[in-house]
């Protein structure tokens, strides 16, 4: 499980705990953790695509 997936799972657990206990702060923290995970995934995906494009442009075939 990658760091991003762990953040997503941690965020979901916090959100559920917040909902179960009525703790809005914990619920919000969970949503923030999940959003950070989604942002990290998007950045990693974009980085991978950029590297692929760079490699295809510099490939000496």
Steps between C-alpha positions, in 0.01 A plus 500: 500500500652831391527811710211659313274199553587497870410870527170430327421211737604706804282787381201274447544352849519848655192612310301195610614540862401866486157413363449227762595725791353824367849656497494746209871580533602136463259457211652803327855378561406173333368681194820708481716186520300346216532814289878502557512140384304582186727796427810286547357237264427764236849648531662157472290419195589831333868448582490156343338631185750785474790258540351275234467792259855612574630149441313469171643831379857415594490136388777438245351213300 
